[in-house]
Amino acid sequence: MKIKHRAITANPPTMKKTNTTNSNQINKKKKAMRTYHVYVIRLKDSVMSHKKFQKANPKYQEGKPCYYVGCTGKTPEIRAEEHRTGARNKRGRLYSPIAKEYFDGLRPSKYKKYRPMKTMKQAEAKEKWLAEKLRQQGYGVWSH
């Protein structure tokens, strides 16, 4: 009587499938838990010499501060640091040239009252709304 031997593998196909499913579930949970924020960076007053900034702020009131308003899936502190240092990744720059050149610090008092949002679309809408609100109050504002 001859006994047939089967090769035993360390990672049978069923285990791989289970591991992949578990990692996919973890990734979905991480995505579901992600939050988005608006943030405000104070810009140096010299930003008013920038032609595009002047054009974007026709109702600017002399003496009021200037701000950069943005939204992010990161923390506002990390995002502000990317603008300040001129951070880059494989796809290019992660900063606004105006925010980098005229950076004068993060201003939590202007954005902390707005809770983190569940979608980027909500954060983008809040960014646009906040930028316009600040412009109407006479501040100089740069935003996308």
SEVO-737448 format. One record per atom (N, C-alpha, C): chain; residue in one letter; x, y, z; atom name. Coordinates in nm, 4 decimals. Layout:
REM residues N
  mol  type      east     north        up  atom
    A     a         X         Y         Z    CA
...
***
This chain:
REM residues 144
  mol  type      east     north        up  atom
    A     m    0.0834   -0.1166    0.0000     N
    A     m    0.0000    0.0000    0.0000    CA
    A     m    0.0889    0.1243    0.0000     C
    A     k    0.0633    0.2110   -0.0949     N
    A     k    0.1409    0.3320   -0.1097    CA
    A     k    0.0654    0.4494   -0.0480     C
    A     i    0.1354    0.5307    0.0315     N
    A     i    0.0733    0.6466    0.0955    CA
    A     i    0.1106    0.7713    0.0150     C
    A     k    0.0099    0.8478   -0.0214     N
    A     k    0.0339    0.9719   -0.0940    CA
    A     k    0.0559    1.0839    0.0063     C
    A     h    0.1610    1.1603   -0.0166     N
    A     h    0.1901    1.2728    0.0721    CA
    A     h    0.1453    1.4015    0.0045     C
    A     r    0.0788    1.4830    0.0813     N
    A     r    0.0401    1.6154    0.0317    CA
    A     r    0.1353    1.7183    0.0878     C
    A     a    0.1716    1.8121    0.0052     N
    A     a    0.2599    1.9191    0.0523    CA
    A     a    0.1812    2.0103    0.1451     C
    A     i    0.2395    2.0399    0.2574     N
    A     i    0.1751    2.1305    0.3534    CA
    A     i    0.2414    2.2662    0.3378     C
    A     t    0.1599    2.3666    0.3118     N
    A     t    0.2147    2.5004    0.2945    CA
    A     t    0.1937    2.5809    0.4218     C
    A     a    0.2804    2.6748    0.4438     N
    A     a    0.2712    2.7582    0.5633    CA
    A     a    0.1501    2.8516    0.5566     C
    A     n    0.1175    2.8937    0.4378     N
    A     n    0.0051    2.9857    0.4213    CA
    A     n   -0.0952    2.9285    0.3221     C
    A     p   -0.1822    2.8425    0.3692     N
    A     p   -0.2825    2.7899    0.2774    CA
    A     p   -0.3683    2.9038    0.2213     C
    A     p   -0.4225    2.8861    0.1019     N
    A     p   -0.5011    2.9926    0.0374    CA
    A     p   -0.6138    3.0452    0.1260     C
    A     t   -0.6761    2.9595    0.2047     N
    A     t   -0.7871    3.0069    0.2877    CA
    A     t   -0.7388    3.1043    0.3938     C
    A     m   -0.6178    3.0849    0.4471     N
    A     m   -0.5655    3.1773    0.5475    CA
    A     m   -0.5375    3.3141    0.4859     C
    A     k   -0.4831    3.3154    0.3658     N
    A     k   -0.4548    3.4423    0.3000    CA
    A     k   -0.5828    3.5210    0.2793     C
    A     k   -0.6854    3.4522    0.2344     N
    A     k   -0.8122    3.5174    0.2096    CA
    A     k   -0.8676    3.5779    0.3382     C
    A     t   -0.8582    3.5038    0.4469     N
    A     t   -0.9067    3.5525    0.5752    CA
    A     t   -0.8273    3.6748    0.6193     C
    A     n   -0.6939    3.6700    0.6056     N
    A     n   -0.6112    3.7831    0.6455    CA
    A     n   -0.6428    3.9070    0.5620     C
    A     t   -0.6620    3.8886    0.4335     N
    A     t   -0.6952    4.0002    0.3462    CA
    A     t   -0.8286    4.0608    0.3871     C
    A     t   -0.9250    3.9755    0.4156     N
    A     t   -1.0556    4.0238    0.4570    CA
    A     t   -1.0428    4.1038    0.5861     C
    A     n   -0.9658    4.0524    0.6814     N
    A     n   -0.9485    4.1241    0.8076    CA
    A     n   -0.8815    4.2590    0.7858     C
    A     s   -0.7780    4.2638    0.7019     N
    A     s   -0.7104    4.3922    0.6779    CA
    A     s   -0.8023    4.4880    0.6036     C
    A     n   -0.8859    4.4370    0.5124     N
    A     n   -0.9818    4.5237    0.4433    CA
    A     n   -1.0829    4.5807    0.5417     C
    A     q   -1.1267    4.4979    0.6358     N
    A     q   -1.2215    4.5455    0.7364    CA
    A     q   -1.1586    4.6525    0.8235     C
    A     i   -1.0320    4.6341    0.8592     N
    A     i   -0.9611    4.7329    0.9401    CA
    A     i   -0.9473    4.8625    0.8626     C
    A     n   -0.9099    4.8553    0.7328     N
    A     n   -0.8967    4.9756    0.6507    CA
    A     n   -1.0293    5.0498    0.6384     C
    A     k   -1.1387    4.9753    0.6250     N
    A     k   -1.2707    5.0380    0.6159    CA
    A     k   -1.3046    5.1090    0.7462     C
    A     k   -1.2697    5.0475    0.8592     N
    A     k   -1.2963    5.1103    0.9887    CA
    A     k   -1.2145    5.2369    1.0038     C
    A     k   -1.0872    5.2318    0.9619     N
    A     k   -1.0019    5.3508    0.9698    CA
    A     k   -1.0598    5.4624    0.8848     C
    A     k   -1.1053    5.4284    0.7645     N
    A     k   -1.1647    5.5279    0.6759    CA
    A     k   -1.2914    5.5854    0.7377     C
    A     a   -1.3712    5.4986    0.7990     N
    A     a   -1.4963    5.5420    0.8589    CA
    A     a   -1.4713    5.6353    0.9778     C
    A     m   -1.3586    5.6168    1.0463     N
    A     m   -1.3278    5.6982    1.1631    CA
    A     m   -1.2578    5.8288    1.1254     C
    A     r   -1.2176    5.8468    1.0028     N
    A     r   -1.1433    5.9649    0.9598    CA
    A     r   -1.2296    6.0897    0.9730     C
    A     t   -1.1666    6.1981    1.0142     N
    A     t   -1.2374    6.3250    1.0243    CA
    A     t   -1.1617    6.4311    0.9453     C
    A     y   -1.2325    6.5356    0.9095     N
    A     y   -1.1772    6.6440    0.8307    CA
    A     y   -1.1957    6.7751    0.9063     C
    A     h   -1.0995    6.8651    0.8905     N
    A     h   -1.0989    6.9889    0.9667    CA
    A     h   -1.0795    7.1093    0.8758     C
    A     v   -1.1311    7.2242    0.9207     N
    A     v   -1.0925    7.3514    0.8596    CA
    A     v   -0.9847    7.4094    0.9498     C
    A     y   -0.8974    7.4921    0.8935     N
    A     y   -0.7926    7.5557    0.9721    CA
    A     y   -0.7652    7.6944    0.9163     C
    A     v   -0.7077    7.7794    1.0009     N
    A     v   -0.6796    7.9169    0.9610    CA
    A     v   -0.5358    7.9500    0.9987     C
    A     i   -0.4609    8.0013    0.9017     N
    A     i   -0.3225    8.0436    0.9221    CA
    A     i   -0.3163    8.1954    0.9080     C
    A     r   -0.2519    8.2598    1.0027     N
    A     r   -0.2304    8.4049    0.9951    CA
    A     r   -0.1203    8.4307    0.8934     C
    A     l   -0.1416    8.5265    0.8059     N
    A     l   -0.0412    8.5648    0.7065    CA
    A     l    0.0193    8.6998    0.7444     C
    A     k    0.1448    8.7192    0.7106     N
    A     k    0.2116    8.8475    0.7361    CA
    A     k    0.1405    8.9570    0.6566     C
    A     d    0.1392    9.0768    0.7111     N
    A     d    0.0713    9.1896    0.6458    CA
    A     d    0.1280    9.2200    0.5075     C
    A     s    0.2546    9.1850    0.4865     N
    A     s    0.3180    9.2117    0.3564    CA
    A     s    0.2525    9.1333    0.2420     C
    A     v    0.1632    9.0390    0.2740     N
    A     v    0.0922    8.9639    0.1698    CA
    A     v    0.0058    9.0573    0.0849     C
    A     m   -0.0312    9.1726    0.1400     N
    A     m   -0.1141    9.2675    0.0652    CA
    A     m   -0.0414    9.3271   -0.0554     C
    A     s    0.0911    9.3089   -0.0618     N
    A     s    0.1652    9.3560   -0.1794    CA
    A     s    0.1535    9.2568   -0.2958     C
    A     h    0.1004    9.1409   -0.2698     N
    A     h    0.0821    9.0363   -0.3711    CA
    A     h   -0.0413    9.0711   -0.4552     C
    A     k   -0.0238    9.0873   -0.5859     N
    A     k   -0.1327    9.1318   -0.6751    CA
    A     k   -0.2554    9.0403   -0.6708     C
    A     k   -0.2336    8.9081   -0.6755     N
    A     k   -0.3475    8.8143   -0.6737    CA
    A     k   -0.4237    8.8233   -0.5413     C
    A     f   -0.3508    8.8439   -0.4328     N
    A     f   -0.4157    8.8564   -0.3019    CA
    A     f   -0.5017    8.9825   -0.2976     C
    A     q   -0.4499    9.0921   -0.3504     N
    A     q   -0.5262    9.2173   -0.3556    CA
    A     q   -0.6542    9.1991   -0.4366     C
    A     k   -0.6412    9.1328   -0.5504     N
    A     k   -0.7567    9.1116   -0.6392    CA
    A     k   -0.8639    9.0253   -0.5715     C
    A     a   -0.8209    8.9268   -0.4920     N
    A     a   -0.9147    8.8369   -0.4237    CA
    A     a   -0.9828    8.9038   -0.3041     C
    A     n   -0.9317    9.0211   -0.2617     N
    A     n   -0.9840    9.0869   -0.1415    CA
    A     n   -1.0144    9.2349   -0.1651     C
    A     p   -1.1110    9.2652   -0.2536     N
    A     p   -1.1404    9.4057   -0.2837    CA
    A     p   -1.2004    9.4818   -0.1645     C
    A     k   -1.2610    9.4115   -0.0692     N
    A     k   -1.3239    9.4774    0.0461    CA
    A     k   -1.2349    9.4745    0.1706     C
    A     y   -1.1062    9.4483    0.1515     N
    A     y   -1.0143    9.4428    0.2649    CA
    A     y   -1.0085    9.5779    0.3349     C
    A     q   -1.0181    9.5729    0.4693     N
    A     q   -1.0106    9.6946    0.5501    CA
    A     q   -0.8694    9.7083    0.6058     C
    A     e   -0.8045    9.8174    0.5701     N
    A     e   -0.6670    9.8454    0.6137    CA
    A     e   -0.6513    9.8219    0.7643     C
    A     g   -0.5453    9.7496    0.7999     N
    A     g   -0.5155    9.7253    0.9410    CA
    A     g   -0.5668    9.5928    0.9954     C
    A     k   -0.6622    9.5309    0.9240     N
    A     k   -0.7126    9.4008    0.9697    CA
    A     k   -0.6146    9.2916    0.9276     C
    A     p   -0.6092    9.1804    1.0045     N
    A     p   -0.5177    9.0711    0.9697    CA
    A     p   -0.5570    8.9998    0.8409     C
    A     c   -0.4617    8.9264    0.7854     N
    A     c   -0.4845    8.8453    0.6660    CA
    A     c   -0.4698    8.6986    0.7038     C
    A     y   -0.5488    8.6138    0.6393     N
    A     y   -0.5519    8.4716    0.6732    CA
    A     y   -0.5491    8.3829    0.5493     C
    A     y   -0.5011    8.2607    0.5703     N
    A     y   -0.5148    8.1529    0.4720    CA
    A     y   -0.6131    8.0554    0.5349     C
    A     v   -0.7184    8.0170    0.4632     N
    A     v   -0.8180    7.9223    0.5139    CA
    A     v   -0.8095    7.7955    0.4305     C
    A     g   -0.8017    7.6810    0.4981     N
    A     g   -0.7934    7.5535    0.4274    CA
    A     g   -0.8705    7.4445    0.4993     C
    A     c   -0.8748    7.3268    0.4382     N
    A     c   -0.9352    7.2104    0.5023    CA
    A     c   -0.8429    7.0910    0.4794     C
    A     t   -0.8515    6.9936    0.5701     N
    A     t   -0.7584    6.8813    0.5658    CA
    A     t   -0.8148    6.7572    0.6343     C
    A     g   -0.7603    6.6420    0.5979     N
    A     g   -0.7909    6.5166    0.6657    CA
    A     g   -0.6880    6.4898    0.7745     C
    A     k   -0.5899    6.5757    0.7856     N
    A     k   -0.4862    6.5659    0.8895    CA
    A     k   -0.5256    6.6591    1.0042     C
    A     t   -0.4421    6.6700    1.1047     N
    A     t   -0.4711    6.7681    1.2088    CA
    A     t   -0.4310    6.9063    1.1554     C
    A     p   -0.4960    7.0111    1.2028     N
    A     p   -0.4583    7.1457    1.1575    CA
    A     p   -0.3107    7.1768    1.1847     C
    A     e   -0.2574    7.1254    1.2947     N
    A     e   -0.1174    7.1508    1.3293    CA
    A     e   -0.0220    7.0879    1.2276     C
    A     i   -0.0484    6.9651    1.1882     N
    A     i    0.0356    6.8971    1.0883    CA
    A     i    0.0251    6.9688    0.9545     C
    A     r   -0.0963    7.0055    0.9169     N
    A     r   -0.1175    7.0715    0.7881    CA
    A     r   -0.0478    7.2078    0.7828     C
    A     a   -0.0557    7.2835    0.8922     N
    A     a    0.0104    7.4138    0.8980    CA
    A     a    0.1617    7.3978    0.8858     C
    A     e    0.2157    7.2946    0.9481     N
    A     e    0.3597    7.2690    0.9403    CA
    A     e    0.4016    7.2370    0.7969     C
    A     e    0.3158    7.1669    0.7221     N
    A     e    0.3447    7.1386    0.5807    CA
    A     e    0.3528    7.2676    0.4994     C
    A     h    0.2641    7.3614    0.5282     N
    A     h    0.2687    7.4909    0.4586    CA
    A     h    0.3965    7.5656    0.4978     C
    A     r    0.4262    7.5684    0.6271     N
    A     r    0.5408    7.6449    0.6773    CA
    A     r    0.6732    7.5959    0.6204     C
    A     t    0.6884    7.4621    0.6123     N
    A     t    0.8161    7.4044    0.5679    CA
    A     t    0.8243    7.3816    0.4176     C
    A     g    0.7136    7.3943    0.3469     N
    A     g    0.7149    7.3686    0.2027    CA
    A     g    0.7244    7.2198    0.1729     C
    A     a    0.6486    7.1390    0.2460     N
    A     a    0.6537    6.9932    0.2323    CA
    A     a    0.6144    6.9469    0.0918     C
    A     r    0.6752    6.8350    0.0512     N
    A     r    0.6472    6.7733   -0.0787    CA
    A     r    0.6293    6.6234   -0.0611     C
    A     n    0.5614    6.5619   -0.1577     N
    A     n    0.5558    6.4158   -0.1654    CA
    A     n    0.5834    6.3753   -0.3099     C
    A     k    0.5615    6.2481   -0.3426     N
    A     k    0.5908    6.1991   -0.4786    CA
    A     k    0.5134    6.2750   -0.5861     C
    A     r    0.3936    6.3210   -0.5513     N
    A     r    0.3098    6.3883   -0.6503    CA
    A     r    0.3329    6.5392   -0.6589     C
    A     g    0.4164    6.5929   -0.5731     N
    A     g    0.4443    6.7361   -0.5816    CA
    A     g    0.4331    6.8070   -0.4482     C
    A     r    0.4050    6.9369   -0.4541     N
    A     r    0.4028    7.0167   -0.3318    CA
    A     r    0.2734    6.9978   -0.2533     C
    A     l    0.2859    7.0068   -0.1203     N
    A     l    0.1725    6.9923   -0.0300    CA
    A     l    0.1360    7.1260    0.0351     C
    A     y    0.1855    7.2341   -0.0190     N
    A     y    0.1665    7.3643    0.0443    CA
    A     y    0.1158    7.4655   -0.0563     C
    A     s    0.0601    7.5716   -0.0027     N
    A     s    0.0225    7.6862   -0.0851    CA
    A     s    0.1412    7.7813   -0.0856     C
    A     p    0.1869    7.8263   -0.2032     N
    A     p    0.3001    7.9192   -0.2074    CA
    A     p    0.2768    8.0467   -0.1249     C
    A     i    0.1548    8.0970   -0.1252     N
    A     i    0.1251    8.2172   -0.0465    CA
    A     i    0.1327    8.1859    0.1028     C
    A     a    0.0761    8.0726    0.1439     N
    A     a    0.0813    8.0349    0.2858    CA
    A     a    0.2252    8.0124    0.3310     C
    A     k    0.3083    7.9555    0.2446     N
    A     k    0.4486    7.9305    0.2797    CA
    A     k    0.5258    8.0615    0.2926     C
    A     e    0.5128    8.1472    0.1936     N
    A     e    0.5906    8.2714    0.1906    CA
    A     e    0.5522    8.3696    0.3012     C
    A     y    0.4230    8.3761    0.3340     N
    A     y    0.3759    8.4769    0.4300    CA
    A     y    0.3292    8.4150    0.5633     C
    A     f    0.3635    8.2907    0.5901     N
    A     f    0.3209    8.2188    0.7109    CA
    A     f    0.3557    8.2975    0.8375     C
    A     d    0.2544    8.3129    0.9253     N
    A     d    0.2771    8.3834    1.0524    CA
    A     d    0.2085    8.3108    1.1684     C
    A     g    0.1857    8.1810    1.1540     N
    A     g    0.1309    8.1014    1.2643    CA
    A     g   -0.0134    8.0578    1.2444     C
    A     l   -0.0480    7.9504    1.3127     N
    A     l   -0.1836    7.8949    1.3110    CA
    A     l   -0.2712    7.9778    1.4048     C
    A     r   -0.3990    7.9963    1.3705     N
    A     r   -0.4909    8.0743    1.4537    CA
    A     r   -0.6107    7.9882    1.4951     C
    A     p   -0.5935    7.9044    1.5993     N
    A     p   -0.7025    7.8171    1.6451    CA
    A     p   -0.8295    7.8914    1.6851     C
    A     s   -0.8172    8.0126    1.7345     N
    A     s   -0.9362    8.0875    1.7777    CA
    A     s   -1.0338    8.1113    1.6622     C
    A     k   -0.9839    8.1052    1.5391     N
    A     k   -1.0689    8.1288    1.4220    CA
    A     k   -1.1377    8.0018    1.3706     C
    A     y   -1.0924    7.8826    1.4160     N
    A     y   -1.1516    7.7594    1.3613    CA
    A     y   -1.1893    7.6541    1.4653     C
    A     k   -1.1435    7.6630    1.5885     N
    A     k   -1.1681    7.5576    1.6881    CA
    A     k   -1.3163    7.5357    1.7164     C
    A     k   -1.3973    7.6382    1.6982     N
    A     k   -1.5407    7.6251    1.7275    CA
    A     k   -1.6137    7.5337    1.6287     C
    A     y   -1.5497    7.5038    1.5165     N
    A     y   -1.6134    7.4173    1.4160    CA
    A     y   -1.5683    7.2735    1.4378     C
    A     r   -1.6612    7.1875    1.4645     N
    A     r   -1.6311    7.0470    1.4929    CA
    A     r   -1.5717    6.9781    1.3706     C
    A     p   -1.4936    6.8720    1.3946     N
    A     p   -1.4438    6.7931    1.2806    CA
    A     p   -1.5618    6.7379    1.1997     C
    A     m   -1.5438    6.7321    1.0695     N
    A     m   -1.6499    6.6860    0.9811    CA
    A     m   -1.6232    6.5435    0.9323     C
    A     k   -1.7274    6.4752    0.8892     N
    A     k   -1.7152    6.3348    0.8491    CA
    A     k   -1.6713    6.3169    0.7045     C
    A     t   -1.6930    6.4179    0.6212     N
    A     t   -1.6538    6.4045    0.4805    CA
    A     t   -1.5727    6.5254    0.4351     C
    A     m   -1.4899    6.5026    0.3344     N
    A     m   -1.4102    6.6111    0.2779    CA
    A     m   -1.5015    6.7146    0.2136     C
    A     k   -1.6113    6.6699    0.1555     N
    A     k   -1.7064    6.7607    0.0916    CA
    A     k   -1.7622    6.8615    0.1932     C
    A     q   -1.7937    6.8138    0.3144     N
    A     q   -1.8425    6.9022    0.4203    CA
    A     q   -1.7337    7.0019    0.4596     C
    A     a   -1.6105    6.9528    0.4724     N
    A     a   -1.4983    7.0392    0.5110    CA
    A     a   -1.4715    7.1451    0.4041     C
    A     e   -1.4796    7.1073    0.2777     N
    A     e   -1.4583    7.2034    0.1688    CA
    A     e   -1.5661    7.3113    0.1686     C
    A     a   -1.6900    7.2704    0.1959     N
    A     a   -1.7999    7.3670    0.2025    CA
    A     a   -1.7795    7.4624    0.3201     C
    A     k   -1.7350    7.4096    0.4333     N
    A     k   -1.7101    7.4930    0.5517    CA
    A     k   -1.5926    7.5878    0.5260     C
    A     e   -1.4897    7.5393    0.4562     N
    A     e   -1.3745    7.6240    0.4212    CA
    A     e   -1.4198    7.7430    0.3375     C
    A     k   -1.4990    7.7154    0.2357     N
    A     k   -1.5489    7.8208    0.1466    CA
    A     k   -1.6344    7.9203    0.2252     C
    A     w   -1.7211    7.8684    0.3116     N
    A     w   -1.8100    7.9521    0.3918    CA
    A     w   -1.7290    8.0404    0.4870     C
    A     l   -1.6304    7.9813    0.5564     N
    A     l   -1.5495    8.0559    0.6522    CA
    A     l   -1.4655    8.1635    0.5829     C
    A     a   -1.4077    8.1299    0.4685     N
    A     a   -1.3287    8.2275    0.3932    CA
    A     a   -1.4160    8.3469    0.3543     C
    A     e   -1.5353    8.3198    0.3063     N
    A     e   -1.6256    8.4276    0.2653    CA
    A     e   -1.6718    8.5096    0.3857     C
    A     k   -1.6979    8.4435    0.4971     N
    A     k   -1.7392    8.5131    0.6203    CA
    A     k   -1.6293    8.6098    0.6656     C
    A     l   -1.5052    8.5645    0.6647     N
    A     l   -1.3932    8.6500    0.7047    CA
    A     l   -1.3751    8.7665    0.6078     C
    A     r   -1.3911    8.7405    0.4784     N
    A     r   -1.3811    8.8486    0.3779    CA
    A     r   -1.4878    8.9558    0.4019     C
    A     q   -1.6098    8.9106    0.4312     N
    A     q   -1.7191    9.0048    0.4558    CA
    A     q   -1.6939    9.0911    0.5793     C
    A     q   -1.6122    9.0393    0.6722     N
    A     q   -1.5788    9.1149    0.7929    CA
    A     q   -1.4582    9.2080    0.7705     C
    A     g   -1.4055    9.2085    0.6463     N
    A     g   -1.2994    9.3009    0.6120    CA
    A     g   -1.1591    9.2434    0.6222     C
    A     y   -1.1464    9.1150    0.6546     N
    A     y   -1.0152    9.0514    0.6607    CA
    A     y   -0.9665    9.0177    0.5204     C
    A     g   -0.8360    9.0084    0.5044     N
    A     g   -0.7791    8.9597    0.3788    CA
    A     g   -0.7714    8.8074    0.3882     C
    A     v   -0.8207    8.7375    0.2851     N
    A     v   -0.8287    8.5912    0.2922    CA
    A     v   -0.7793    8.5277    0.1624     C
    A     w   -0.6988    8.4221    0.1759     N
    A     w   -0.6584    8.3397    0.0628    CA
    A     w   -0.7095    8.2001    0.0885     C
    A     s   -0.7753    8.1411   -0.0101     N
    A     s   -0.8305    8.0061    0.0027    CA
    A     s   -0.8456    7.9481   -0.1372     C
    A     h   -0.8653    7.8167   -0.1441     N
    A     h   -0.8832    7.7520   -0.2752    CA
    A     h   -1.0277    7.7461   -0.3139     C
***
